[in-house]
Amino acid sequence: MKKQFNRMKQLANQTVGRAEKTEVLSEDLLQIERRLDTVRSVCHIAQKRLIACFQGQHSTDPDKRHKKLPLTALAQTMQEGSVQLSDETLLGKMLDTCGDAENRLAMELSQHEVQIEREVLDPLCLLTETEIPNIQKQRKQLAKLVLDWDSARGRYNQAHKTSGTNFQVHPSKIESLKEEMDEAGNKVEQCKDQLAADMYNFVSKEGEYARCFVMLLEAQADYHRKALAVIEKVLPEIQAHQDKWTEKPAFGTPLEEHLKRSGREIAVPIEACVMMLLETGMREEGLFRIAAGASKLKKLKAALDCSTSQLDEFYSDPHAVAGALKSYLRELPEPLMTYSLYEEWTQAANIQDQDKKLQELWRICNRLPKHYHANFRYLIKFLAKLAQNSDVNKMTPSNIAIVLGPNLLWAKNEGSLAEMAAATSVHVVAVIEPIIQHADWFFPGDQDFNVSGAFVAIPAVNSNHLSHTGSDHECGTLERKRPVSMTVMEGDLLKKESYGVKVVDFQATPRRCGTISRKHTSPAFQPPLPPPEAGALAQAAEQHAQAAAPEPGTLGAALFSAAAAEHVPSQGSEDSSTSKPKDNASSVTPPPPAGEGLSANPTQTASKIVTDPNSSIREPLQTPSELLPDAVSKELHNHLLLDVEDTESTAL
């Protein structure tokens, strides 16, 4: 109690009375002392923030910590959901696989947190809670001992001063004060030495304390490597499930990705819409031009996106089907006619010479990538078939090109949407229209529209709408063999792969055959052949012409001569009354390539002017004899193309 009173008295004297204050620590030790408080504060805050990063409960059993982790709860929820959805669904498989992965990640996380506690938090806790406080405690003890030493020394000095003037002071009291002062000085020296040793020890161990933060990063790196290994192991399995699952949205997906994922040749929306339109929409007026109901269109697009086969309800709304097809083409990331060929398409559209233009378009078509070429061919074949019914549906090749062309080709970067549409529409119409008109020349051969076999086969329907007055065998079969291209005239018998000629047997009893009731908007010429094939076919045509010439003196020669003589004046009078075709582009008649085209003055077969008032044919049928196949030309002696006694022309 007395010591405490003396300390307080000495402290007051040092503060107010300007008493002498002894400083026992060197400058180095004072600097270390100042750092102690800063180090302790920084490490304590870092320790608290690190504990806050833990997802598990701090200082608990590892198993209990694992169960309390949020990742563990997530994994359990995923696995329970996979059981409810079953493994047969893609979502069920994904939940099961991801749940297992999350559980392993939770295990790695719990082990990581335990390691952080052992290697980082425990040393930091020892530093902030034990070592630094011990040093600071010794520093406070030294301060007390220094006060005691200063107090004893002050009392001794005071007693020594008064002993010279007051002889009543006992010498033994002075001696005891001196002993007390010396004892306090010794204690100060001992405490000072101990404090200095602890401070220097702290400085020497600073590298070990810094090592804690290095170990923190190493532990985190090790945890992330293990977590990454878990994820990399499970990702291929998840991706395999994802790739095997074919029910993914088709709209807005790149064409190649959609075809690869579905294992198809033709995109699902294109084939589905075409098959539905072939069933119910070929005679629908304004197809692709009249907008469908927004809700119906949205529903159909969603049904096509999920690859559903329940499309029966949409057969009754061909405009919605046409709208879905246009929407799919428009939403492709790259147009069906590709960005890479955009400049070539537009340059070909500006070619004035029709023959050169067709040749250039043919060349560009064959440069399309494989998947794009197959789908473009499929679509053009359908559009050409649709244009055959233009007298009913009002969709001529020109109209089709106007409403559908901008969805097939557009520039990659060309200002605003309106500017892009205005700049592209003119060129694309000039490209699409001739391709639709000459579809069988650009893409020879028949097209099976039910490519995937997933749709019910459409029954064969005579697309020319014949009005039969005689034998179906002689008229209907012939008409079904006609090319569906809008460019083939009624008298053209040459086909790219099959001539398809029907020769009528000469019989004593005349037969009348039905005529074609639809109007023709196709150009009156066979499109020029591609350069690699034109020369060979022209040479073959000359051989056919020589073999097809009738022998002199035969009945066939006489009939050919008489019919040809009758045909010359009739053709002149009929040409003057021929109506102008609907399409301006179709009225141009480009010559074949130089040196490779057909003969300028082919020998014509017998023909009569159509006198049937119900017939829509405006000019006599002509068949260049050099274009007749061998099988036909050899039988011209015994068969005729006309009934001589009939007053009407037989429409081939």
C-alpha positions in Angstrom: 0.0 0.0 0.0 2.9 2.2 0.9 4.6 1.4 -2.4 1.5 2.2 -4.4 1.2 5.6 -2.6 4.8 6.4 -3.3 4.3 5.5 -7.0 1.3 7.8 -7.3 3.1 10.5 -5.5 6.2 10.1 -7.8 4.0 10.0 -10.9 2.3 13.3 -9.9 5.6 14.9 -9.2 6.8 13.9 -12.6 3.7 15.1 -14.3 3.0 18.3 -12.4 6.0 19.0 -10.3 8.6 18.5 -12.9 10.3 15.8 -11.0 13.1 13.8 -12.7 11.9 10.9 -14.9 14.3 8.1 -15.6 14.2 6.4 -19.0 15.9 3.0 -18.9 15.1 1.8 -22.5 17.4 2.5 -25.4 16.2 4.0 -28.6 16.1 0.6 -30.4 14.0 -0.9 -27.6 11.6 2.1 -27.7 11.2 1.6 -31.5 10.5 -2.1 -31.0 7.9 -1.2 -28.3 6.1 1.1 -30.7 5.9 -1.6 -33.4 4.5 -4.1 -30.9 1.2 -2.3 -30.7 0.9 -2.0 -34.5 1.8 -5.6 -35.2 -0.7 -6.8 -32.6 -3.5 -4.6 -34.0 -2.9 -5.7 -37.7 -2.6 -9.4 -36.9 -5.7 -9.3 -34.7 -7.9 -7.7 -37.5 -6.5 -10.1 -40.1 -7.3 -13.0 -37.8 -10.9 -11.9 -37.4 -11.4 -11.3 -41.1 -10.0 -14.7 -41.9 -12.3 -16.4 -39.5 -15.2 -14.6 -41.1 -14.3 -16.2 -44.5 -14.9 -19.7 -43.1 -18.1 -21.4 -44.2 -18.0 -23.9 -41.4 -18.1 -23.4 -37.7 -14.8 -22.3 -36.2 -13.0 -24.8 -33.9 -15.4 -27.7 -34.3 -15.0 -31.3 -35.2 -14.1 -31.9 -38.9 -17.1 -34.2 -39.5 -19.5 -31.7 -37.8 -17.9 -28.9 -39.8 -18.5 -30.8 -43.1 -22.2 -31.3 -42.3 -22.7 -27.7 -41.5 -21.2 -26.4 -44.7 -23.6 -24.7 -47.2 -22.0 -26.7 -50.1 -23.0 -29.9 -48.3 -26.6 -28.7 -48.0 -26.6 -27.8 -51.7 -25.2 -31.2 -52.7 -27.9 -33.0 -50.6 -30.6 -30.9 -52.2 -29.3 -31.7 -55.7 -29.2 -35.4 -55.1 -32.7 -35.4 -53.6 -33.9 -33.5 -56.7 -32.3 -36.0 -59.0 -34.1 -38.9 -57.3 -37.4 -37.1 -57.8 -36.7 -36.3 -61.5 -35.1 -39.8 -62.3 -32.0 -40.4 -64.2 -33.9 -40.6 -67.5 -34.2 -36.9 -67.8 -31.3 -34.6 -68.6 -32.0 -32.4 -65.6 -32.0 -35.5 -63.3 -28.7 -36.7 -64.6 -27.2 -33.2 -64.2 -28.4 -32.8 -60.7 -27.1 -36.2 -59.6 -23.6 -35.5 -61.2 -23.4 -32.0 -59.9 -24.6 -33.0 -56.4 -21.8 -35.6 -56.1 -19.3 -33.0 -57.3 -20.5 -30.4 -54.8 -20.3 -33.0 -52.0 -16.6 -33.6 -52.9 -16.0 -29.9 -53.0 -17.5 -29.5 -49.6 -15.2 -32.2 -48.3 -12.1 -30.4 -49.8 -13.3 -27.1 -48.3 -13.7 -28.6 -44.8 -10.2 -30.0 -44.9 -8.9 -26.7 -46.2 -10.4 -24.7 -43.3 -9.0 -27.2 -40.8 -5.6 -26.7 -42.4 -6.0 -22.9 -42.3 -6.8 -23.0 -38.6 -3.8 -25.2 -37.8 -1.2 -23.5 -39.9 -2.3 -19.8 -39.9 -4.9 -18.9 -37.3 -3.2 -20.7 -34.4 0.2 -19.0 -34.8 -1.5 -15.6 -35.3 -3.6 -16.2 -32.2 -0.5 -17.1 -30.2 1.2 -14.0 -31.4 -1.7 -11.6 -30.7 -3.0 -13.2 -27.5 0.2 -14.5 -25.8 3.6 -13.3 -27.0 2.9 -9.6 -27.6 0.7 -9.2 -24.5 3.5 -10.8 -22.4 6.0 -8.3 -23.7 3.6 -5.4 -23.1 3.0 -6.7 -19.6 6.7 -6.8 -18.8 6.9 -3.2 -20.2 4.3 -2.1 -17.7 6.1 -3.9 -14.9 9.3 -2.1 -15.8 7.5 1.2 -15.7 6.3 0.5 -12.2 9.8 -0.5 -11.0 11.2 2.6 -12.5 8.6 4.6 -10.5 9.6 2.8 -7.4 13.3 3.4 -8.1 12.7 7.1 -8.8 10.6 7.4 -5.6 13.3 5.7 -3.4 16.0 7.8 -4.9 14.0 10.9 -4.3 13.4 10.1 -0.7 17.1 9.2 -0.2 18.2 12.5 -1.8 15.7 14.4 0.4 16.9 12.7 3.6 20.5 13.3 2.6 19.9 17.0 2.1 18.1 17.4 5.4 20.8 15.5 7.3 23.3 18.3 6.8 21.0 20.9 8.5 19.0 18.6 10.9 21.3 16.5 13.1 18.3 14.7 14.5 18.0 12.5 11.4 19.2 9.1 12.4 22.0 7.7 10.2 20.3 4.3 10.1 17.3 5.8 8.3 19.5 7.2 5.6 21.2 3.9 5.2 17.8 2.1 4.9 16.7 4.6 2.2 19.9 3.9 0.3 19.4 0.2 0.5 15.8 0.6 -0.7 17.1 2.7 -3.6 19.7 0.2 -4.6 17.3 -2.7 -4.4 14.8 -0.8 -6.7 17.6 -0.1 -9.1 18.5 -3.8 -9.3 14.9 -4.8 -9.9 14.7 -2.2 -12.7 17.9 -3.6 -14.3 16.6 -7.2 -14.1 13.2 -6.3 -15.6 14.9 -4.2 -18.3 17.1 -7.1 -19.3 14.2 -9.5 -19.5 12.1 -7.0 -21.5 15.0 -6.4 -23.9 15.5 -10.1 -24.4 11.8 -10.6 -25.2 11.7 -7.7 -27.6 14.8 -8.9 -29.5 13.3 -12.4 -29.6 10.1 -10.9 -31.1 12.1 -9.1 -33.8 14.0 -12.3 -34.6 10.8 -14.3 -35.0 9.1 -11.8 -37.3 10.0 -14.0 -40.3 8.0 -16.9 -38.7 5.0 -14.7 -38.2 5.1 -13.5 -41.8 5.4 -17.1 -42.9 1.8 -17.6 -41.7 0.5 -15.5 -44.5 2.6 -17.4 -47.0 1.2 -20.6 -45.7 -2.3 -19.1 -46.1 -1.8 -18.6 -49.8 -0.2 -22.0 -50.2 -3.1 -23.7 -48.5 -5.6 -21.8 -50.7 -3.7 -22.7 -53.8 -3.7 -26.4 -52.7 -7.4 -26.3 -52.0 -8.2 -24.7 -55.4 -6.0 -27.2 -57.2 -7.9 -30.1 -55.6 -11.3 -28.4 -56.2 -10.3 -27.8 -59.8 -9.4 -31.5 -60.2 -12.8 -32.5 -58.9 -14.5 -30.1 -61.4 -12.3 -31.1 -64.3 -13.1 -34.8 -63.6 -16.9 -34.2 -63.6 -17.1 -31.7 -66.4 -16.5 -34.2 -69.3 -19.3 -36.4 -67.9 -21.7 -33.5 -67.7 -20.7 -32.3 -71.1 -21.3 -35.8 -72.6 -24.8 -35.8 -71.1 -25.4 -32.3 -72.5 -24.1 -33.3 -76.0 -26.2 -36.4 -76.2 -29.4 -34.5 -75.3 -30.8 -33.3 -78.6 -33.7 -31.3 -77.3 -32.2 -27.9 -77.4 -33.5 -24.6 -78.9 -33.1 -24.4 -82.7 -34.0 -20.7 -83.1 -31.0 -18.5 -82.8 -28.6 -21.4 -82.8 -25.9 -21.6 -85.5 -26.9 -23.9 -88.2 -23.8 -26.2 -88.0 -24.1 -26.5 -84.3 -27.8 -27.4 -84.5 -27.2 -30.0 -87.3 -24.3 -31.5 -85.4 -26.2 -31.8 -82.2 -29.3 -33.3 -83.8 -27.5 -35.5 -86.3 -29.6 -34.2 -89.1 -28.9 -32.9 -92.6 -31.8 -30.4 -92.7 -32.6 -28.1 -89.8 -35.7 -29.2 -87.8 -37.6 -25.9 -88.2 -37.0 -25.9 -92.0 -38.0 -29.5 -92.6 -41.0 -29.4 -90.2 -42.4 -26.1 -91.7 -41.9 -27.3 -95.3 -43.6 -30.6 -94.6 -46.6 -28.9 -93.0 -46.8 -26.4 -95.9 -46.6 -29.1 -98.5 -49.6 -30.7 -96.7 -51.9 -27.7 -96.4 -50.3 -24.5 -97.5 -49.4 -24.8 -101.2 -52.6 -23.2 -102.4 -52.8 -20.6 -99.6 -53.0 -17.1 -101.0 -50.3 -14.7 -99.8 -48.2 -17.4 -98.1 -45.1 -15.8 -96.4 -46.7 -12.4 -97.0 -49.7 -12.4 -94.7 -48.6 -12.2 -91.0 -49.8 -14.9 -88.6 -51.2 -14.4 -85.0 -48.4 -13.5 -82.6 -49.5 -16.0 -79.9 -49.9 -18.8 -82.5 -46.5 -18.1 -83.9 -44.8 -17.9 -80.5 -46.4 -21.3 -79.6 -45.2 -22.9 -82.8 -41.7 -21.6 -82.4 -41.6 -23.0 -78.9 -42.9 -26.4 -80.1 -40.2 -26.5 -82.8 -37.5 -25.5 -80.2 -38.3 -28.5 -78.0 -38.5 -30.8 -81.0 -42.0 -31.9 -80.2 -43.8 -34.1 -82.7 -47.2 -32.7 -81.6 -47.6 -30.3 -84.5 -51.0 -31.4 -85.8 -52.8 -28.3 -84.5 -50.6 -26.1 -86.7 -51.5 -27.7 -90.0 -54.6 -25.6 -90.1 -52.7 -22.3 -89.9 -50.2 -22.3 -92.8 -49.5 -18.6 -92.3 -48.2 -19.3 -88.8 -46.0 -22.1 -90.2 -44.7 -19.8 -92.9 -44.0 -17.1 -90.2 -42.1 -19.6 -88.1 -39.9 -20.5 -91.1 -39.2 -16.9 -91.8 -38.4 -16.3 -88.2 -36.0 -19.2 -88.0 -34.1 -18.0 -91.1 -34.0 -14.4 -89.7 -32.8 -15.5 -86.3 -29.8 -17.5 -87.6 -26.6 -15.9 -86.3 -25.3 -16.2 -89.9 -27.7 -16.1 -92.9 -28.3 -19.2 -94.9 -26.4 -17.7 -97.8 -23.5 -16.8 -95.5 -21.6 -13.6 -94.7 -18.5 -14.8 -96.5 -20.3 -14.8 -99.9 -22.3 -11.6 -99.4 -20.1 -9.5 -101.6 -20.2 -12.1 -104.4 -24.0 -12.4 -104.2 -24.4 -8.7 -104.5 -21.9 -8.4 -107.4 -23.7 -11.2 -109.2 -27.0 -9.4 -108.7 -25.6 -6.4 -110.6 -24.7 -8.4 -113.7 -26.9 -7.2 -116.6 -26.3 -10.1 -119.0 -28.7 -12.8 -117.9 -26.6 -15.7 -119.1 -23.5 -14.5 -117.3 -25.6 -13.7 -114.2 -27.0 -17.2 -114.1 -23.6 -18.7 -114.5 -22.1 -16.6 -111.7 -25.0 -17.5 -109.4 -24.5 -21.2 -110.2 -20.8 -20.8 -109.3 -21.5 -19.1 -106.0 -24.2 -21.6 -105.0 -21.6 -24.4 -105.4 -19.3 -22.5 -103.1 -21.7 -22.6 -100.2 -20.5 -24.7 -97.2 -21.8 -28.3 -97.2 -24.5 -27.8 -94.5 -25.6 -24.4 -95.8 -25.8 -25.8 -99.4 -27.9 -28.7 -98.4 -30.4 -26.6 -96.5 -30.4 -23.9 -99.2 -31.1 -26.5 -101.9 -33.9 -28.0 -99.8 -35.5 -24.6 -99.3 -35.2 -23.5 -102.9 -36.7 -26.7 -104.2 -39.7 -26.1 -101.9 -40.1 -22.5 -103.0 -40.0 -23.5 -106.6 -42.7 -26.0 -105.9 -44.7 -23.3 -104.2 -44.3 -21.0 -107.2 -45.9 -23.6 -109.4 -49.2 -22.7 -107.8 -48.8 -19.0 -108.2 -52.0 -18.7 -110.1 -53.8 -19.8 -106.8 -51.5 -18.6 -104.0 -50.3 -15.4 -105.9 -46.8 -16.2 -104.8 -44.7 -15.9 -108.0 -40.9 -16.2 -107.8 -40.6 -12.5 -107.6 -43.1 -12.2 -104.7 -41.4 -15.0 -102.9 -38.0 -13.3 -103.4 -39.3 -10.0 -102.0 -40.9 -11.4 -98.8 -38.4 -14.2 -98.1 -35.1 -13.0 -99.6 -34.1 -10.5 -96.9 -34.3 -13.5 -94.4 -31.8 -15.4 -96.5 -29.0 -12.9 -97.0 -28.0 -9.7 -95.2 -24.8 -7.8 -94.5 -22.8 -8.4 -91.4 -22.3 -4.7 -90.4 -24.3 -2.2 -92.3 -25.7 0.5 -90.0 -29.1 0.3 -88.6 -31.6 -2.5 -89.3 -33.7 -0.3 -91.6 -30.6 0.7 -93.6 -29.4 -2.8 -93.8 -32.8 -4.1 -95.0 -33.1 -1.3 -97.7 -29.6 -1.9 -99.0 -29.9 -5.7 -99.1 -33.4 -6.2 -100.3 -32.8 -5.0 -103.9 -29.8 -7.2 -104.3 -31.2 -10.3 -102.6 -34.4 -10.2 -104.7 -32.3 -10.1 -107.9 -30.4 -13.2 -106.6 -33.3 -15.3 -105.1 -35.8 -14.8 -108.0 -33.7 -16.4 -110.8 -32.6 -19.2 -108.4 -36.2 -20.0 -107.7 -37.1 -19.8 -111.4 -34.3 -22.1 -112.4 -34.3 -24.3 -109.3 -34.0 -27.6 -111.3 -31.0 -26.2 -113.1 -29.2 -24.8 -110.1 -30.0 -28.0 -108.1 -30.7 -30.9 -110.5 -32.5 -34.0 -109.4 -35.6 -34.6 -107.3 -35.7 -33.5 -103.7 -37.1 -35.8 -101.0 -38.6 -33.3 -98.6 -39.2 -35.9 -95.8 -35.4 -36.3 -95.3 -35.5 -37.4 -91.7 -38.4 -39.8 -92.2 -40.0 -38.3 -89.1 -43.1 -37.0 -90.9 -45.9 -38.9 -92.5 -45.4 -39.2 -96.2 -47.5 -36.8 -98.2 -49.6 -38.6 -100.9 -48.7 -37.8 -104.5 -50.8 -35.0 -105.8 -50.8 -33.8 -109.4 -49.4 -30.3 -109.0 -50.5 -29.1 -112.4 -54.2 -29.6 -111.6 -55.1 -31.4 -114.8 -58.7 -31.6 -116.0 -58.9 -35.0 -117.4 -61.0 -35.8 -120.4 -59.3 -39.0 -121.4 -56.9 -41.6 -120.1 -55.2 -40.9 -116.8 -52.3 -43.1 -117.8 -51.5 -41.0 -120.9 -52.0 -37.6 -119.4 -51.5 -37.7 -115.6 -48.3 -39.8 -115.8 -46.8 -37.5 -118.3 -47.6 -34.4 -116.3 -46.1 -35.9 -113.1 -42.8 -36.4 -114.9 -42.6 -32.8 -115.9 -39.9 -30.7 -114.1 -41.1 -28.6 -111.2 -38.7 -25.8 -112.1 -40.5 -22.6 -113.1 -38.0 -22.2 -116.1 -39.0 -25.3 -118.1 -41.5 -24.7 -120.9 -44.3 -27.0 -121.8 -42.4 -28.3 -124.8 -39.0 -28.7 -123.2 -38.2 -32.4 -122.8 -34.6 -32.2 -121.7 -33.9 -32.9 -118.1 -30.6 -32.8 -116.2 -30.8 -36.4 -115.1 -33.8 -37.8 -116.9 -35.5 -36.7 -120.1 -38.9 -37.8 -119.0 -40.5 -37.9 -122.5 -43.8 -39.5 -123.1 -44.5 -40.7 -126.7 -48.1 -41.3 -127.5 -48.8 -44.5 -129.4 -50.4 -44.0 -132.8 -53.9 -45.6 -132.8 -56.8 -45.5 -135.2 -59.1 -44.2 -132.5 -58.2 -40.6 -131.6 -57.9 -39.7 -127.9 -58.3 -36.3 -126.3 -56.0 -35.4 -123.5 -56.6 -32.8 -120.8 -54.8 -29.5 -121.0 -52.9 -27.6 -118.3 -55.1 -25.2 -116.4 -52.3 -23.2 -114.6 -50.6 -20.1 -115.9 -46.9 -20.3 -116.7 -44.5 -17.6 -115.4 -41.3 -19.3 -116.3 -39.0 -17.9 -119.0 -39.2 -19.4 -122.5 -35.7 -20.9 -122.5 -33.6 -23.6 -121.0 -31.1 -22.0 -118.6 -27.4 -22.2 -119.8 -25.5 -25.2 -118.7 -22.6 -24.9 -116.2 -19.3 -24.6 -118.1 -18.0 -28.0 -117.2 -21.1 -29.8 -118.6 -22.3 -27.7 -121.5 -19.9 -28.9 -124.2 -20.4 -32.6 -123.4 -24.1 -32.4 -123.5 -24.2 -30.3 -126.7 -22.1 -33.0 -128.4 -24.5 -35.7 -127.1 -27.5 -33.6 -128.4 -26.0 -33.6 -131.9 -25.7 -37.3 -131.9 -29.3 -37.7 -130.7 -30.4 -35.3 -133.5 -28.7 -37.4 -136.2 -30.2 -40.6 -134.8 -33.6 -39.1 -134.5 -33.9 -38.0 -138.2 -36.7 -40.1 -139.9 -35.8 -42.1 -143.0 -37.1 -40.7 -146.4 -40.2 -42.3 -147.7 -41.6 -43.4 -144.4 -44.9 -42.5 -143.0 -43.2 -40.8 -140.1 -41.2 -38.5 -142.4 -44.2 -37.5 -144.3 -46.1 -36.7 -141.2 -43.2 -34.7 -139.8 -42.9 -32.7 -143.0 -46.6 -32.0 -143.1 -46.8 -31.0 -139.5 -43.7 -28.8 -139.8 -45.2 -27.0 -142.8 -48.4 -26.4 -140.9 -46.5 -25.2 -137.9 -44.5 -22.3 -139.5 -47.4 -19.9 -140.2 -49.2 -20.9 -137.1 -46.3 -20.0 -134.9 -46.0 -16.6 -136.3 -49.6 -15.7 -135.7 -49.6 -17.2 -132.2 -46.5 -15.4 -131.1 -48.1 -12.1 -131.9 -50.9 -12.9 -129.5 -48.8 -14.3 -126.7 -49.4 -12.5 -123.4 -46.4 -11.0 -121.6 -45.1 -13.1 -118.7 -45.8 -11.9 -115.2 -42.1 -11.6 -114.1 -39.9 -9.1 -115.8 -36.8 -11.1 -115.1 -38.4 -14.2 -116.7 -39.0 -12.4 -120.0 -35.2 -12.1 -120.7 -33.9 -14.9 -122.9 -30.1 -15.2 -122.4 -28.1 -17.1 -125.0 -26.3 -20.2 -124.0 -22.5 -19.9 -123.4 -20.6 -19.3 -126.6 -19.6 -22.5 -128.3 -21.5 -24.6 -125.8 -25.1 -23.8 -126.3 -27.8 -25.5 -128.3 -28.2 -25.3 -132.1 -29.6 -22.0 -133.3 -32.1 -23.5 -135.7 -33.1 -26.9 -134.3 -35.3 -29.1 -136.3 -38.8 -28.9 -134.8 -41.3 -31.7 -134.4 -44.8 -31.7 -135.5 -47.0 -29.3 -133.5 -50.5 -27.8 -133.7 -51.8 -24.5 -132.4 -54.0 -25.1 -129.3 -57.6 -24.5 -130.1 -59.1 -25.6 -126.9 -60.6 -22.5 -125.3 -60.0 -23.9 -121.8 -56.3 -24.3 -122.3 -53.9 -21.7 -120.8 -51.1 -22.5 -123.2 -50.4 -19.4 -125.4 -47.9 -20.9 -127.9 -47.3 -24.1 -129.7 -45.2 -26.8 -128.2 -41.7 -27.1 -129.6 -39.2 -29.9 -129.1 -35.8 -29.6 -130.6 -35.1 -33.0 -132.3 -31.5 -33.0 -131.2 -32.7 -32.9 -127.5 -34.8 -36.1 -127.9 -33.2 -39.1 -126.1 -32.1 -42.2 -128.1 -34.9 -44.3 -126.9 -37.4 -41.8 -128.3 -35.7 -41.0 -131.6 -35.4 -44.6 -132.6 -39.2 -45.2 -132.2 -40.3 -42.2 -134.3 -41.0 -44.5 -137.2 -43.8 -46.3 -135.4 -45.1 -43.6 -133.0 -46.4 -40.1 -133.4 -46.5 -37.1 -131.1 -50.0 -36.1 -132.4 -53.3 -37.6 -133.3 -53.5 -36.6 -136.9 -57.3 -36.7 -136.9 -57.6 -34.6 -133.7 -58.3 -30.9 -134.0 -56.6 -30.1 -130.8 -53.0 -30.3 -129.8 -51.9 -33.0 -127.4 -50.2 -31.2 -124.4 -47.0 -32.9 -123.5 
